[in-house]
Amino acid sequence: MDDIDKKILNILQENDKTQYQRIAKKLDLGASTVHYRIKKLLQNGIITNFSAIIDSEKVGYATSAVIGLNVDPLKMHDIARQLTEYNEVQLVTTSSGDHDIILNILAKDGKHLWRFINEHIKPIEGVEKKIHVSTYLDIYKRTNLINLEPDGHSVTDPDQQ
């Protein structure tokens, strides 16, 4: 991956619907070159998918939480994989910190969150009884963007300037 690929990725992260011709114009490339490079980024797994980022509160998921679990070390990976199966779970990661597994959860409300914990997390064999839950109150920033520009500045769609 070179600097041109990074610039293409920054543009697509800001708006994945940006037309190849607009990217080509911004980067002084041919549209076919942009198409080829994006195809390679997909084939190499650097771009994993294109999707809409949704405001969870506006679609009925008013409660977001981070959950820390301590688990039986011999069952950690199986438990983590099992937790990936639930739609409420947005992130599952093993951790070197205070908890063995950390989850980000979206729920419709506090009752939904607690029901999910009691029905789907607590019964898992190997999960310790003490579960650490912190609900998010005001979210000031949520992003999936990764800035790939060497100077730390983003490249924007020419039509957005």
C-alpha positions in Angstrom: 0.0 0.0 0.0 1.5 3.3 -1.1 0.6 7.0 -0.5 -1.9 7.0 -3.3 -3.8 4.0 -1.8 -3.8 5.9 1.5 -5.3 9.0 -0.1 -8.0 6.9 -1.8 -8.8 5.2 1.5 -9.1 8.6 3.3 -11.5 9.8 0.7 -13.6 6.6 0.8 -13.7 6.8 4.6 -15.2 10.2 4.5 -17.8 9.2 1.8 -17.8 5.6 0.5 -20.1 6.7 -2.3 -17.5 9.1 -3.8 -17.4 8.3 -7.5 -14.1 7.0 -8.9 -14.0 10.0 -11.3 -14.1 12.5 -8.4 -11.4 10.6 -6.6 -9.3 10.5 -9.8 -9.8 14.3 -10.3 -8.8 15.0 -6.7 -5.6 12.8 -6.9 -4.8 13.6 -10.6 -5.2 10.0 -11.6 -7.3 8.2 -14.2 -10.6 6.7 -13.1 -9.5 3.3 -14.3 -6.4 3.5 -12.0 -8.7 4.4 -9.1 -11.0 1.5 -9.9 -8.0 -0.9 -10.1 -6.5 0.3 -6.8 -9.9 0.0 -5.0 -10.3 -3.5 -6.4 -6.9 -4.5 -5.1 -7.6 -2.9 -1.7 -10.7 -5.1 -1.5 -8.9 -8.2 -2.7 -6.2 -7.7 -0.1 -8.7 -7.2 2.7 -7.7 -3.7 3.5 -11.2 -2.5 2.6 -13.4 -5.1 4.3 -16.8 -3.7 3.2 -18.8 -0.6 2.4 -21.6 0.3 4.8 -23.7 3.1 6.2 -22.9 4.4 9.6 -26.2 4.8 11.5 -27.1 7.0 14.5 -28.2 4.3 16.9 -30.4 6.6 19.0 -32.4 7.7 15.9 -33.2 4.0 15.1 -34.3 3.1 18.6 -31.1 2.0 20.4 -30.8 4.6 23.1 -28.5 2.7 25.4 -24.8 2.0 24.6 -22.5 0.3 27.1 -19.1 -1.1 27.5 -19.0 -4.4 29.4 -15.9 -5.9 31.0 -15.8 -9.6 31.7 -13.4 -11.8 33.5 -13.5 -15.4 32.3 -11.9 -18.8 32.7 -8.6 -18.4 30.7 -9.1 -21.8 29.0 -12.5 -20.8 27.7 -11.7 -17.1 26.8 -11.6 -17.5 23.0 -14.7 -19.8 22.9 -16.6 -17.3 25.0 -15.5 -14.3 22.8 -16.5 -16.2 19.7 -19.9 -17.0 21.2 -20.6 -13.4 22.1 -20.0 -12.3 18.5 -23.3 -14.1 17.5 -25.6 -11.5 19.1 -26.9 -8.5 17.2 -26.6 -6.3 20.3 -22.9 -6.8 20.4 -21.0 -4.3 18.3 -17.4 -5.1 19.4 -15.9 -8.1 21.1 -12.2 -8.0 22.0 -9.8 -9.8 24.4 -7.8 -7.5 26.5 -4.6 -7.2 28.5 -6.2 -4.8 30.9 -8.5 -5.2 33.9 -10.8 -7.5 32.0 -10.3 -10.5 29.8 -13.0 -9.6 27.4 -14.5 -6.2 26.6 -17.8 -5.8 24.7 -19.5 -2.8 23.3 -23.3 -3.3 23.4 -26.3 -1.4 21.8 -29.6 -1.8 23.5 -33.0 -0.2 23.1 -33.0 0.9 26.8 -31.7 0.0 30.2 -34.1 -2.9 30.6 -33.0 -4.4 27.3 -29.4 -4.1 28.3 -29.9 -5.8 31.7 -32.1 -8.5 30.1 -29.3 -9.2 27.6 -26.7 -9.5 30.3 -28.8 -11.8 32.4 -30.1 -14.0 29.6 -27.0 -14.1 27.3 -23.8 -13.3 29.2 -24.3 -14.5 32.8 -25.3 -18.1 31.7 -22.2 -18.7 29.7 -20.0 -21.2 31.4 -16.7 -19.7 32.3 -17.9 -16.1 32.8 -17.3 -14.9 36.3 -20.3 -13.5 38.2 -18.9 -10.0 38.6 -19.6 -8.2 35.4 -18.5 -4.6 34.9 -21.0 -2.4 33.0 -20.6 1.2 32.1 -23.3 2.9 30.1 -22.4 5.8 27.8 -24.2 9.0 28.6 -23.2 11.8 26.1 -21.1 10.6 23.2 -18.9 13.4 21.9 -17.2 11.5 19.2 -17.8 8.1 17.5 -15.9 7.3 14.4 -14.5 4.4 12.3 -12.2 6.7 10.4 -8.5 5.9 10.4 -6.4 8.9 9.2 -3.8 7.6 6.8 -2.3 10.9 5.7 1.3 11.4 6.8 0.7 15.0 7.9 -2.5 14.2 9.8 -4.8 16.2 7.5 -7.6 14.5 5.7 -8.3 14.6 2.0 -11.9 15.7 1.3 -14.2 15.2 -1.6 -13.8 18.1 -4.0 -17.5 18.7 -4.0 -17.5 19.2 -0.2 -15.1 22.1 -0.3 
